[in-house]
Amino acid sequence: MEEPSDIVVYSWFDEVPAHLKTRNQLKELGLRPTGQIKAKVVWKRRGGTGIAYLYDSSEVAAKKTATAAQLAALEKARMARSTCPYCGKVHSFVLPSSWTPWDCSGCIHKRYLADRKQAIETAKQALSDPLGCILDTETTDLDGYVLQVGVVDMTGRVLLDSLVDPLAEISPEAQRVHGIGTEMLRGAPSFVELLPRLRAVLAGRKVWAYNLDFERKIFRNERQRIDPESKRRPFRWLHAAEDRCAMELYSCFVGQFEAGYDEDGDPYEGYRYQALPYGDHSAVGDCLGSLRLLQELAVASDE
């Protein structure tokens, strides 16, 4: 409806005559305007200007009531805008345009069931792999060097268990966790001395580690000291055929969803990483703890 050129303007609602009503005021009375706009209220507000048009309360009609067919069409439209396009779950609200599967509880649960089933199957395959093994290290710090390295195969047979002279200081925090001090390392080989033996153990194997990213970082530090020109990925540098993360597998099995921001400030959505439930903070002890975990996943129900 066009605004008349000679429209009366009020600065606030207390100036408006009683016979003039806004569209919302008429709606509350079960009425709708049929005449022209008679006046308007214009006021300043944060971020701009507020405008409310006024109608003569003598030029009105009863508000139309929607038919059953119209109500059904509206409900169908609402349902369509509230239904997740990925899993079909109907929500109690209209979905925003930025909607993703991670916003939907139905999608998350459906994905979790699939991820849990896959985790169980992967654990079974890992345990039956004759070339599979589990590796763990104890280190000087969270971003330090190797103090101890252990490797076991999928039957629990120890393939390597060695202390390592890190040629670096051990942080007090790390020592409180694993209990390895400088006096225990007397006579231990340095990492460069142990490297040929470690490579021989890992050659051609699929290596599992609990928190693989951490182990990669530690071996990357060792590679930088020994072979700074190398660009090979840490476990390829160690002659392993493949590397896999047991922590990611267990986190998919548990399925504790979280959303937030990573250390770079980027949005993150996924499963919360789970601490290793077994182990004794020794390299071989944690390898055996990871093996026990894989064994439990392999026999878990996939429902």
Backbone as CSV, one residue per row, in Angstrom:
resi,resn,N_x,N_y,N_z,CA_x,CA_y,CA_z,C_x,C_y,C_z
1,MET,0.850,-1.193,0.000,0.000,0.000,0.000,0.888,1.245,0.000
2,GLU,0.633,2.172,-0.934,1.487,3.345,-1.045,1.233,4.331,0.073
3,GLU,2.306,5.012,0.451,2.226,6.035,1.488,1.797,7.358,0.849
4,PRO,0.708,8.000,1.340,0.269,9.291,0.790,1.354,10.350,0.948
5,SER,1.390,11.294,0.014,2.429,12.334,0.058,2.224,13.307,1.215
6,ASP,0.950,13.496,1.637,0.654,14.450,2.704,0.406,13.752,4.040
7,ILE,1.054,12.629,4.258,0.810,11.828,5.452,1.205,12.586,6.716
8,VAL,0.392,12.407,7.768,0.683,13.004,9.072,1.755,12.165,9.763
9,VAL,2.719,12.846,10.377,3.815,12.139,11.048,3.803,12.465,12.537
10,TYR,3.845,11.422,13.387,3.948,11.593,14.836,5.321,11.130,15.285
11,SER,5.829,11.733,16.361,7.171,11.369,16.849,7.131,10.211,17.841
12,TRP,5.945,9.929,18.445,5.833,8.771,19.333,4.362,8.404,19.483
13,PHE,4.112,7.200,20.032,2.757,6.652,20.047,1.817,7.398,20.991
14,ASP,2.359,8.101,21.983,1.464,8.828,22.906,0.836,10.047,22.239
15,GLU,1.290,10.412,21.027,0.697,11.539,20.293,-0.424,11.079,19.357
16,VAL,-0.565,9.760,19.192,-1.490,9.230,18.183,-2.930,9.245,18.696
17,PRO,-3.883,9.761,17.888,-5.306,9.725,18.278,-5.780,8.277,18.466
18,ALA,-6.804,8.100,19.304,-7.266,6.761,19.669,-7.820,5.980,18.482
19,HIS,-8.332,6.657,17.456,-8.959,5.929,16.336,-7.935,5.402,15.331
20,LEU,-6.661,5.801,15.477,-5.622,5.317,14.575,-4.876,4.143,15.222
21,LYS,-4.714,3.078,14.459,-4.089,1.857,15.003,-3.032,1.339,14.010
22,THR,-2.034,0.709,14.564,-1.061,0.030,13.700,-1.649,-1.298,13.214
23,ARG,-1.024,-1.890,12.231,-1.492,-3.177,11.714,-1.460,-4.243,12.815
24,ASN,-0.427,-4.231,13.652,-0.325,-5.222,14.730,-1.412,-5.007,15.778
25,GLN,-1.717,-3.738,16.073,-2.785,-3.467,17.040,-4.131,-3.968,16.522
26,LEU,-4.391,-3.777,15.245,-5.631,-4.287,14.649,-5.642,-5.812,14.654
27,LYS,-4.510,-6.402,14.389,-4.411,-7.868,14.367,-4.792,-8.458,15.720
28,GLU,-4.338,-7.803,16.801,-4.672,-8.273,18.142,-6.177,-8.209,18.408
29,LEU,-6.869,-7.332,17.688,-8.328,-7.199,17.822,-9.074,-8.093,16.837
30,GLY,-8.325,-8.887,16.064,-8.945,-9.766,15.077,-9.383,-9.025,13.833
31,LEU,-8.743,-7.887,13.551,-9.135,-7.046,12.423,-7.966,-6.858,11.461
32,ARG,-8.310,-6.382,10.259,-7.288,-6.035,9.269,-7.717,-4.739,8.590
33,PRO,-6.756,-3.897,8.219,-7.131,-2.614,7.604,-7.623,-2.796,6.176
34,THR,-8.611,-1.998,5.799,-9.105,-2.006,4.416,-8.901,-0.650,3.753
35,GLY,-8.636,0.379,4.558,-8.448,1.727,4.011,-6.987,2.062,3.802
36,GLN,-6.755,3.318,3.389,-5.411,3.802,3.132,-4.665,4.085,4.433
37,ILE,-3.340,4.182,4.322,-2.522,4.619,5.449,-2.890,6.070,5.768
38,LYS,-3.172,6.341,7.024,-3.597,7.683,7.432,-2.457,8.494,8.040
39,ALA,-1.507,7.816,8.689,-0.428,8.535,9.368,0.682,7.520,9.676
40,LYS,1.732,8.035,10.284,2.805,7.125,10.690,3.538,7.700,11.898
41,VAL,4.146,6.787,12.656,4.999,7.183,13.780,6.437,6.938,13.346
42,VAL,7.279,7.948,13.479,8.692,7.828,13.108,9.540,8.187,14.323
43,TRP,10.463,7.295,14.706,11.304,7.549,15.877,12.733,7.063,15.627
44,LYS,13.639,7.647,16.348,15.038,7.258,16.260,15.282,6.066,17.191
45,ARG,16.057,5.125,16.681,16.428,3.983,17.519,17.858,3.583,17.167
46,ARG,18.425,2.741,17.994,19.798,2.324,17.761,19.911,1.637,16.397
47,GLY,20.805,2.113,15.584,21.031,1.503,14.281,20.155,2.042,13.161
48,GLY,19.310,3.024,13.453,18.489,3.543,12.364,17.224,4.238,12.832
49,THR,16.181,4.153,11.997,14.909,4.830,12.258,13.774,3.822,12.291
50,GLY,12.891,3.950,13.296,11.723,3.092,13.389,10.513,3.757,12.750
51,ILE,9.710,2.964,12.019,8.505,3.496,11.363,7.343,2.543,11.621
52,ALA,6.210,3.081,12.034,4.980,2.301,12.195,3.846,3.042,11.494
53,TYR,3.185,2.385,10.540,2.081,3.010,9.806,0.778,2.847,10.587
54,LEU,-0.100,3.854,10.449,-1.357,3.898,11.193,-2.541,3.875,10.236
55,TYR,-3.616,3.189,10.674,-4.829,3.040,9.862,-6.026,3.468,10.696
56,ASP,-7.052,3.912,10.001,-8.292,4.339,10.665,-9.056,3.092,11.103
57,SER,-9.388,3.038,12.385,-10.055,1.855,12.929,-11.501,1.715,12.458
58,SER,-11.993,2.735,11.735,-13.347,2.617,11.179,-13.319,1.987,9.785
59,GLU,-12.110,1.865,9.200,-11.962,1.287,7.864,-11.258,-0.067,7.994
60,VAL,-11.973,-0.996,8.583,-11.383,-2.314,8.847,-12.396,-3.413,8.519
61,ALA,-11.905,-4.648,8.505,-12.756,-5.822,8.328,-12.194,-6.924,9.204
62,ALA,-13.034,-7.927,9.421,-12.581,-9.054,10.237,-11.403,-9.750,9.548
63,LYS,-10.424,-10.125,10.361,-9.251,-10.806,9.813,-9.663,-12.158,9.239
64,LYS,-9.153,-12.464,8.048,-9.508,-13.720,7.409,-8.919,-14.903,8.169
65,THR,-9.679,-15.968,8.245,-9.213,-17.198,8.882,-8.747,-18.174,7.814
66,ALA,-7.589,-18.732,8.019,-7.039,-19.670,7.033,-7.911,-20.922,6.949
67,THR,-8.054,-21.433,5.758,-8.810,-22.673,5.566,-7.952,-23.863,5.996
68,ALA,-8.601,-25.008,6.106,-7.871,-26.225,6.482,-6.794,-26.548,5.449
69,ALA,-7.100,-26.328,4.178,-6.124,-26.604,3.123,-4.927,-25.661,3.231
70,GLN,-5.211,-24.381,3.555,-4.117,-23.422,3.703,-3.245,-23.767,4.905
71,LEU,-3.885,-24.144,6.018,-3.125,-24.529,7.211,-2.262,-25.758,6.937
72,ALA,-2.811,-26.707,6.176,-2.054,-27.915,5.838,-0.854,-27.575,4.959
73,ALA,-1.042,-26.646,4.021,0.055,-26.228,3.146,1.144,-25.524,3.936
74,LEU,0.730,-24.674,4.889,1.704,-23.986,5.735,2.504,-24.974,6.573
75,GLU,1.823,-25.973,7.129,2.507,-26.979,7.948,3.467,-27.805,7.103
76,LYS,3.068,-28.119,5.888,3.945,-28.873,4.981,5.207,-28.068,4.668
77,ALA,5.009,-26.764,4.440,6.153,-25.900,4.156,7.071,-25.789,5.369
78,ARG,6.453,-25.680,6.547,7.267,-25.609,7.774,8.067,-26.885,7.973
79,MET,7.414,-28.026,7.742,8.081,-29.318,7.874,9.268,-29.417,6.921
80,ALA,9.069,-28.950,5.706,10.141,-29.014,4.712,11.339,-28.185,5.148
81,ARG,11.077,-27.015,5.727,12.159,-26.131,6.153,12.775,-26.568,7.476
82,SER,12.151,-27.524,8.147,12.657,-28.011,9.429,13.253,-29.415,9.333
83,THR,13.254,-29.981,8.140,13.723,-31.350,7.958,15.169,-31.362,7.474
84,CYS,16.010,-32.127,8.153,17.419,-32.214,7.767,17.526,-32.878,6.392
85,PRO,18.187,-32.245,5.433,18.289,-32.825,4.092,19.225,-34.026,4.028
86,TYR,20.015,-34.238,5.090,21.004,-35.314,5.074,20.462,-36.622,5.665
87,CYS,19.635,-36.509,6.722,19.151,-37.739,7.363,17.636,-37.809,7.471
88,GLY,16.934,-36.697,7.194,15.477,-36.717,7.237,14.868,-36.443,8.593
89,LYS,15.684,-36.170,9.615,15.140,-35.870,10.943,14.411,-34.530,10.910
90,VAL,13.200,-34.500,11.490,12.417,-33.270,11.554,12.707,-32.570,12.880
91,HIS,13.162,-31.329,12.791,13.484,-30.548,13.986,12.327,-29.617,14.332
92,SER,12.386,-29.046,15.512,11.306,-28.172,15.983,11.524,-26.725,15.567
93,PHE,12.495,-26.480,14.689,12.823,-25.126,14.264,13.184,-25.138,12.778
94,VAL,13.151,-23.966,12.176,13.534,-23.839,10.767,15.055,-23.888,10.670
95,LEU,15.571,-24.715,9.769,17.015,-24.889,9.657,17.653,-23.678,8.982
96,PRO,18.795,-23.200,9.500,19.488,-22.074,8.858,20.150,-22.520,7.557
97,SER,20.502,-21.561,6.717,21.121,-21.886,5.431,22.505,-22.495,5.602
98,SER,23.141,-22.261,6.750,24.481,-22.781,7.005,24.468,-24.204,7.570
99,TRP,23.320,-24.845,7.546,23.141,-26.168,8.170,24.107,-27.207,7.590
100,THR,24.750,-27.984,8.494,25.638,-29.076,8.088,25.247,-30.332,8.862
101,PRO,25.723,-31.503,8.447,25.415,-32.737,9.198,25.847,-32.673,10.656
102,TRP,26.912,-31.892,10.947,27.373,-31.802,12.338,26.446,-30.949,13.197
103,ASP,25.479,-30.238,12.576,24.496,-29.461,13.343,23.295,-30.311,13.746
104,CYS,23.193,-31.494,13.175,21.992,-32.319,13.334,22.255,-33.498,14.261
105,SER,21.464,-33.612,15.322,21.632,-34.729,16.259,21.345,-36.060,15.577
106,GLY,20.425,-36.052,14.622,20.128,-37.285,13.891,21.296,-37.726,13.031
107,CYS,21.920,-36.765,12.330,23.087,-37.074,11.494,24.255,-37.542,12.337
108,ILE,24.468,-36.848,13.464,25.590,-37.211,14.331,25.429,-38.638,14.833
109,HIS,24.213,-38.991,15.258,23.992,-40.343,15.771,24.142,-41.383,14.657
110,LYS,23.601,-41.060,13.486,23.702,-41.984,12.352,25.167,-42.172,11.949
111,ARG,25.901,-41.066,11.911,27.317,-41.157,11.562,28.085,-41.913,12.635
112,TYR,27.744,-41.655,13.914,28.441,-42.347,15.001,28.262,-43.855,14.899
113,LEU,27.041,-44.306,14.614,26.809,-45.741,14.499,27.656,-46.346,13.383
114,ALA,27.756,-45.615,12.271,28.584,-46.097,11.154,30.060,-46.077,11.525
115,ASP,30.501,-45.001,12.208,31.913,-44.892,12.596,32.281,-45.934,13.641
116,ARG,31.373,-46.207,14.569,31.629,-47.222,15.592,31.776,-48.594,14.943
117,LYS,30.877,-48.903,14.014,30.948,-50.182,13.313,32.251,-50.316,12.545
118,GLN,32.661,-49.205,11.892,33.912,-49.214,11.139,35.112,-49.369,12.063
119,ALA,35.063,-48.749,13.243,36.166,-48.866,14.201,36.340,-50.315,14.653
120,ILE,35.231,-50.994,14.893,35.284,-52.402,15.310,35.884,-53.255,14.203
121,GLU,35.452,-53.020,12.974,35.965,-53.794,11.844,37.456,-53.518,11.615
122,THR,37.851,-52.259,11.771,39.261,-51.900,11.593,40.130,-52.551,12.657
123,ALA,39.632,-52.602,13.899,40.385,-53.264,14.979,40.580,-54.742,14.673
124,LYS,39.553,-55.383,14.146,39.663,-56.802,13.784,40.727,-56.995,12.706
125,GLN,40.715,-56.123,11.711,41.686,-56.219,10.624,43.102,-55.962,11.131
126,ALA,43.248,-55.005,12.040,44.569,-54.692,12.587,45.158,-55.884,13.340
127,LEU,44.329,-56.540,14.127,44.819,-57.669,14.926,45.181,-58.875,14.069
128,SER,44.542,-59.007,12.920,44.813,-60.157,12.049,45.913,-59.884,11.033
129,ASP,46.455,-58.665,11.046,47.487,-58.289,10.076,48.847,-58.817,10.534
130,PRO,49.473,-59.739,9.803,50.775,-60.280,10.214,51.894,-59.242,10.195
131,LEU,51.678,-58.142,9.477,52.683,-57.085,9.421,52.336,-55.908,10.339
132,GLY,51.296,-56.067,11.136,50.906,-54.996,12.043,51.768,-54.985,13.295
133,CYS,51.979,-53.802,13.836,52.701,-53.668,15.103,52.251,-52.377,15.780
134,ILE,52.609,-52.238,17.044,52.250,-51.056,17.829,53.532,-50.444,18.377
135,LEU,53.657,-49.139,18.233,54.848,-48.419,18.688,54.458,-47.371,19.712
136,ASP,55.352,-47.153,20.677,55.147,-46.068,21.646,56.506,-45.546,22.071
137,THR,56.538,-44.275,22.427,57.767,-43.678,22.940,57.495,-42.941,24.240
138,GLU,58.546,-42.793,25.032,58.560,-41.829,26.136,59.587,-40.783,25.744
139,THR,59.322,-39.515,26.107,60.113,-38.419,25.549,60.593,-37.436,26.609
140,THR,61.500,-36.566,26.179,62.045,-35.552,27.085,61.039,-34.465,27.405
141,ASP,60.083,-34.269,26.513,59.091,-33.207,26.675,57.992,-33.428,25.649
142,LEU,56.965,-32.586,25.663,55.878,-32.720,24.705,56.329,-32.430,23.273
143,ASP,57.408,-31.688,23.137,57.963,-31.417,21.807,59.473,-31.666,21.845
144,GLY,59.844,-32.832,22.417,61.249,-33.109,22.639,61.794,-34.243,21.807
145,TYR,62.529,-35.125,22.491,63.229,-36.215,21.818,62.948,-37.536,22.527
146,VAL,63.312,-38.629,21.863,62.992,-39.970,22.354,63.881,-40.340,23.548
147,LEU,63.257,-40.848,24.619,63.949,-41.392,25.791,63.838,-42.914,25.832
148,GLN,62.748,-43.419,25.296,62.480,-44.854,25.330,61.568,-45.187,24.158
149,VAL,61.807,-46.301,23.511,60.956,-46.709,22.407,60.622,-48.177,22.569
150,GLY,59.366,-48.512,22.319,58.909,-49.897,22.405,58.077,-50.245,21.186
151,VAL,58.184,-51.476,20.736,57.390,-51.978,19.618,56.966,-53.399,19.945
152,VAL,55.683,-53.700,19.774,55.182,-55.066,19.953,54.379,-55.438,18.713
153,ASP,54.302,-56.746,18.423,53.443,-57.169,17.312,52.039,-57.416,17.822
154,MET,51.148,-57.870,16.966,49.742,-57.984,17.335,49.429,-59.206,18.192
155,THR,50.452,-59.991,18.514,50.279,-61.082,19.480,50.797,-60.676,20.850
156,GLY,51.429,-59.491,20.939,52.006,-59.024,22.192,53.484,-59.332,22.325
157,ARG,54.076,-59.921,21.301,55.508,-60.228,21.350,56.290,-58.925,21.230
158,VAL,57.255,-58.739,22.121,58.047,-57.516,22.129,59.099,-57.592,21.027
159,LEU,59.044,-56.638,20.110,60.013,-56.575,19.010,61.162,-55.630,19.324
160,LEU,60.900,-54.646,20.174,61.944,-53.698,20.555,61.560,-53.048,21.879
161,ASP,62.552,-52.957,22.770,62.340,-52.285,24.058,63.679,-51.697,24.468
162,SER,63.833,-50.393,24.291,65.137,-49.793,24.548,65.009,-48.392,25.113
163,LEU,65.861,-48.112,26.115,66.053,-46.737,26.537,66.921,-46.039,25.498
164,VAL,66.819,-44.714,25.453,67.552,-43.933,24.461,68.142,-42.702,25.147
165,ASP,69.430,-42.496,24.931,70.062,-41.278,25.443,69.640,-40.130,24.526
166,PRO,68.861,-39.167,25.029,68.318,-38.119,24.147,69.314,-37.025,23.796
167,LEU,70.459,-37.003,24.508,71.441,-35.932,24.307,70.776,-34.571,24.497
168,ALA,69.849,-34.532,25.428,69.107,-33.301,25.735,68.549,-33.415,27.148
169,GLU,68.161,-32.298,27.705,67.611,-32.282,29.061,66.210,-32.891,29.085
170,ILE,65.879,-33.491,30.208,64.540,-34.052,30.416,63.744,-33.059,31.258
171,SER,62.576,-32.658,30.791,61.781,-31.699,31.564,61.242,-32.370,32.825
172,PRO,61.152,-31.629,33.929,60.620,-32.204,35.174,59.203,-32.745,35.000
173,GLU,58.395,-32.048,34.188,57.014,-32.501,33.987,56.984,-33.867,33.314
174,ALA,57.820,-34.052,32.294,57.855,-35.341,31.603,58.379,-36.436,32.524
175,GLN,59.392,-36.123,33.308,59.966,-37.125,34.204,58.952,-37.572,35.251
176,ARG,58.089,-36.649,35.686,57.056,-37.033,36.663,56.073,-38.039,36.061
177,VAL,55.880,-37.976,34.749,54.946,-38.893,34.088,55.562,-40.272,33.904
178,HIS,56.746,-40.338,33.283,57.320,-41.651,32.952,58.385,-42.143,33.926
179,GLY,58.888,-41.255,34.782,59.847,-41.683,35.796,61.243,-41.973,35.292
180,ILE,61.565,-41.599,34.081,62.888,-41.869,33.517,63.794,-40.664,33.771
181,GLY,64.887,-40.897,34.511,65.840,-39.843,34.809,67.165,-40.070,34.111
182,THR,68.027,-39.098,34.234,69.322,-39.154,33.553,70.141,-40.359,33.974
183,GLU,70.077,-40.723,35.263,70.880,-41.847,35.758,70.477,-43.173,35.139
184,MET,69.222,-43.295,34.733,68.748,-44.535,34.115,69.269,-44.698,32.688
185,LEU,69.741,-43.603,32.101,70.108,-43.619,30.682,71.600,-43.859,30.450
186,ARG,72.349,-44.072,31.515,73.779,-44.317,31.346,73.992,-45.613,30.565
187,GLY,74.749,-45.503,29.499,75.024,-46.668,28.660,73.986,-46.926,27.595
188,ALA,72.883,-46.150,27.600,71.843,-46.332,26.574,72.327,-45.762,25.252
189,PRO,71.907,-46.353,24.140,72.317,-45.811,22.833,71.632,-44.481,22.556
190,SER,72.257,-43.660,21.754,71.585,-42.462,21.261,70.595,-42.904,20.188
191,PHE,69.741,-41.980,19.777,68.760,-42.361,18.769,69.431,-42.732,17.451
192,VAL,70.483,-42.008,17.068,71.151,-42.315,15.809,71.794,-43.703,15.863
193,GLU,72.220,-44.127,17.055,72.788,-45.462,17.210,71.703,-46.538,17.163
194,LEU,70.529,-46.206,17.664,69.422,-47.169,17.679,68.686,-47.214,16.345
195,LEU,68.820,-46.177,15.543,68.031,-46.027,14.323,68.082,-47.243,13.394
196,PRO,69.252,-47.823,13.077,69.252,-48.989,12.193,68.415,-50.153,12.740
197,ARG,68.491,-50.373,14.035,67.697,-51.456,14.644,66.210,-51.145,14.576
198,LEU,65.832,-49.892,14.844,64.420,-49.499,14.783,63.891,-49.635,13.366
199,ARG,64.673,-49.200,12.402,64.244,-49.326,11.009,64.079,-50.783,10.606
200,ALA,64.960,-51.646,11.080,64.860,-53.070,10.747,63.579,-53.670,11.328
201,VAL,63.188,-53.224,12.516,61.964,-53.727,13.158,60.716,-53.236,12.419
202,LEU,60.732,-51.980,11.970,59.531,-51.374,11.363,59.447,-51.578,9.858
203,ALA,60.490,-52.061,9.236,60.537,-52.145,7.773,59.348,-52.909,7.205
204,GLY,58.574,-52.232,6.332,57.453,-52.858,5.648,56.228,-53.104,6.504
205,ARG,56.224,-52.643,7.734,55.106,-52.916,8.654,54.079,-51.775,8.674
206,LYS,52.850,-52.133,9.065,51.828,-51.127,9.360,51.935,-50.819,10.848
207,VAL,52.307,-49.594,11.163,52.582,-49.206,12.543,51.376,-48.482,13.134
208,TRP,50.901,-48.971,14.264,49.850,-48.311,15.023,50.482,-47.584,16.204
209,ALA,49.965,-46.403,16.514,50.435,-45.646,17.675,49.245,-44.947,18.306
210,TYR,49.284,-44.812,19.627,48.224,-44.071,20.309,48.647,-42.610,20.358
211,ASN,47.898,-41.758,19.648,48.230,-40.360,19.382,49.363,-40.312,18.366
212,LEU,49.044,-40.700,17.171,50.014,-40.770,16.081,50.647,-39.419,15.781
213,ASP,49.872,-38.349,15.866,50.424,-37.023,15.574,51.580,-36.689,16.514
214,PHE,51.457,-37.097,17.768,52.536,-36.850,18.731,53.791,-37.626,18.335
215,GLU,53.633,-38.907,18.006,54.788,-39.718,17.621,55.435,-39.172,16.346
216,ARG,54.622,-38.724,15.408,55.174,-38.125,14.193,56.023,-36.902,14.528
217,LYS,55.511,-36.073,15.432,56.238,-34.861,15.812,57.587,-35.210,16.449
218,ILE,57.603,-36.201,17.325,58.838,-36.588,18.007,59.861,-37.142,17.015
219,PHE,59.414,-38.016,16.111,60.349,-38.567,15.123,60.773,-37.517,14.098
220,ARG,59.921,-36.532,13.866,60.312,-35.430,12.993,61.457,-34.637,13.640
221,ASN,61.376,-34.456,14.959,62.466,-33.783,15.675,63.771,-34.573,15.558
222,GLU,63.672,-35.897,15.695,64.877,-36.728,15.571,65.430,-36.679,14.147
223,ARG,64.543,-36.736,13.177,64.983,-36.659,11.775,65.702,-35.342,11.498
224,GLN,65.195,-34.262,12.081,65.789,-32.951,11.847,67.221,-32.897,12.384
225,ARG,67.469,-33.599,13.501,68.827,-33.599,14.060,69.778,-34.465,13.238
226,ILE,69.259,-35.586,12.738,70.116,-36.565,12.059,70.229,-36.289,10.571
227,ASP,69.101,-35.940,9.955,69.048,-35.805,8.497,68.215,-34.574,8.143
228,PRO,68.755,-33.384,8.409,67.957,-32.155,8.253,67.499,-31.880,6.831
229,GLU,68.123,-32.490,5.842,67.737,-32.255,4.452,66.556,-33.128,4.025
230,SER,66.237,-34.150,4.811,65.178,-35.087,4.425,63.806,-34.451,4.571
231,LYS,62.951,-34.713,3.593,61.566,-34.240,3.631,60.590,-35.410,3.757
232,ARG,61.095,-36.600,3.976,60.227,-37.769,4.054,59.374,-37.709,5.315
233,ARG,58.184,-38.230,5.230,57.321,-38.290,6.397,57.968,-39.166,7.463
234,PRO,57.775,-38.825,8.732,58.540,-39.480,9.792,58.548,-41.005,9.751
235,PHE,57.375,-41.639,9.577,57.355,-43.099,9.619,57.868,-43.712,8.319
236,ARG,57.803,-42.970,7.221,58.449,-43.456,5.997,59.968,-43.367,6.162
237,TRP,60.405,-42.349,6.845,61.827,-42.192,7.151,62.325,-43.360,8.003
238,LEU,61.426,-43.914,8.806,61.760,-45.083,9.637,61.539,-46.407,8.898
239,HIS,61.172,-46.328,7.616,60.999,-47.487,6.727,59.703,-48.255,6.967
240,ALA,58.756,-47.661,7.709,57.444,-48.296,7.877,56.640,-48.143,6.597
241,ALA,55.743,-49.115,6.337,54.922,-49.056,5.129,53.713,-48.148,5.313
242,GLU,53.206,-48.080,6.536,51.975,-47.330,6.794,51.919,-47.001,8.271
243,ASP,51.229,-45.913,8.631,51.045,-45.576,10.047,49.589,-45.234,10.298
244,ARG,49.086,-45.699,11.442,47.671,-45.508,11.804,47.566,-45.087,13.261
245,CYS,46.480,-44.368,13.577,46.296,-43.832,14.930,45.234,-44.615,15.697
246,ALA,45.640,-45.265,16.771,44.699,-46.016,17.610,43.804,-45.081,18.415
247,MET,44.281,-43.879,18.719,43.464,-42.926,19.480,42.272,-42.460,18.656
248,GLU,42.490,-42.173,17.367,41.371,-41.775,16.511,40.355,-42.902,16.397
249,LEU,40.847,-44.132,16.304,39.956,-45.283,16.211,39.091,-45.404,17.464
250,TYR,39.725,-45.293,18.621,38.992,-45.407,19.891,38.025,-44.243,20.065
251,SER,38.412,-43.047,19.628,37.531,-41.882,19.749,36.277,-42.053,18.895
252,CYS,36.420,-42.656,17.714,35.243,-42.959,16.877,34.352,-43.990,17.556
253,PHE,34.955,-44.940,18.227,34.191,-45.972,18.930,33.391,-45.368,20.088
254,VAL,34.023,-44.472,20.854,33.344,-43.842,21.996,32.283,-42.862,21.502
255,GLY,32.625,-42.046,20.494,31.650,-41.151,19.871,31.217,-39.974,20.708
256,GLN,32.150,-39.377,21.448,31.819,-38.198,22.252,32.004,-36.950,21.393
257,PHE,30.904,-36.454,20.853,30.953,-35.341,19.900,31.309,-34.037,20.598
258,GLU,32.106,-33.217,19.914,32.402,-31.880,20.415,32.572,-30.925,19.240
259,ALA,32.333,-29.663,19.513,32.529,-28.609,18.515,33.223,-27.446,19.200
260,GLY,34.115,-26.804,18.475,34.847,-25.684,19.054,35.823,-25.123,18.044
261,TYR,36.960,-24.670,18.532,37.984,-24.078,17.674,39.335,-24.715,17.979
262,ASP,40.105,-24.965,16.915,41.411,-25.572,17.109,42.430,-24.511,17.513
263,GLU,43.691,-24.924,17.653,44.715,-24.003,18.139,44.998,-22.862,17.166
264,ASP,44.570,-23.009,15.915,44.732,-21.937,14.935,43.509,-21.027,14.855
265,GLY,42.497,-21.320,15.676,41.289,-20.503,15.673,40.271,-20.899,14.635
266,ASP,40.500,-22.015,13.951,39.551,-22.483,12.946,38.474,-23.346,13.600
267,PRO,37.230,-23.279,13.099,36.164,-24.097,13.694,36.448,-25.577,13.540
268,TYR,36.124,-26.334,14.580,36.375,-27.769,14.593,35.130,-28.496,15.077
269,GLU,34.784,-29.577,14.401,33.668,-30.417,14.811,34.081,-31.872,14.619
270,GLY,33.870,-32.694,15.612,34.249,-34.101,15.494,34.151,-34.808,16.830
271,TYR,34.848,-35.920,16.942,34.839,-36.694,18.176,35.982,-36.259,19.090
272,ARG,35.681,-36.160,20.359,36.710,-35.776,21.340,37.712,-36.915,21.492
273,TYR,38.996,-36.556,21.476,40.035,-37.566,21.654,39.977,-38.146,23.066
274,GLN,40.171,-39.441,23.149,40.081,-40.164,24.405,41.469,-40.569,24.891
275,ALA,41.691,-40.488,26.208,42.954,-40.924,26.787,43.051,-42.448,26.721
276,LEU,44.266,-42.956,26.618,44.482,-44.395,26.615,44.076,-44.958,27.973
277,PRO,43.111,-45.877,28.024,42.632,-46.362,29.317,43.570,-47.367,29.987
278,TYR,44.564,-47.867,29.267,45.483,-48.864,29.817,46.914,-48.391,29.614
279,GLY,47.875,-49.087,30.230,49.276,-48.718,30.078,49.855,-48.214,31.381
280,ASP,51.183,-48.116,31.415,51.866,-47.724,32.647,52.887,-46.618,32.424
281,HIS,52.779,-45.907,31.318,53.688,-44.818,30.962,55.114,-45.297,30.715
282,SER,55.262,-46.572,30.390,56.506,-47.051,29.795,56.194,-47.344,28.335
283,ALA,57.213,-47.354,27.478,56.958,-47.520,26.043,56.283,-48.856,25.745
284,VAL,56.855,-49.956,26.221,56.254,-51.266,25.963,54.934,-51.409,26.712
285,GLY,54.869,-50.888,27.938,53.627,-50.961,28.704,52.475,-50.289,27.990
286,ASP,52.726,-49.138,27.368,51.672,-48.440,26.634,51.362,-49.137,25.307
287,CYS,52.366,-49.782,24.709,52.100,-50.591,23.508,51.116,-51.710,23.847
288,LEU,51.379,-52.389,24.967,50.501,-53.482,25.381,49.132,-52.955,25.786
289,GLY,49.081,-51.732,26.342,47.797,-51.112,26.654,46.997,-50.832,25.392
290,SER,47.668,-50.367,24.351,46.995,-50.128,23.068,46.530,-51.441,22.448
291,LEU,47.339,-52.478,22.578,46.953,-53.795,22.051,45.706,-54.311,22.765
292,ARG,45.678,-54.165,24.067,44.489,-54.600,24.842,43.254,-53.837,24.382
293,LEU,43.420,-52.543,24.114,42.299,-51.732,23.657,41.795,-52.224,22.302
294,LEU,42.708,-52.490,21.357,42.302,-53.011,20.048,41.573,-54.344,20.199
295,GLN,42.031,-55.177,21.104,41.387,-56.472,21.334,39.969,-56.292,21.858
296,GLU,39.769,-55.328,22.734,38.425,-55.082,23.268,37.506,-54.503,22.189
297,LEU,38.032,-53.623,21.346,37.215,-53.068,20.265,36.800,-54.182,19.303
298,ALA,37.697,-55.114,19.029,37.427,-56.152,18.034,36.282,-57.071,18.443
299,VAL,36.041,-57.196,19.737,34.965,-58.104,20.187,33.738,-57.328,20.679
300,ALA,33.746,-56.006,20.520,32.603,-55.189,20.976,31.421,-55.355,20.029
301,SER,30.233,-55.108,20.558,29.020,-55.138,19.737,29.007,-53.901,18.850
302,ASP,28.550,-54.086,17.608,28.483,-52.943,16.691,27.115,-52.281,16.698
303,GLU,26.312,-52.559,17.690,24.979,-51.946,17.799,24.948,-50.917,18.917
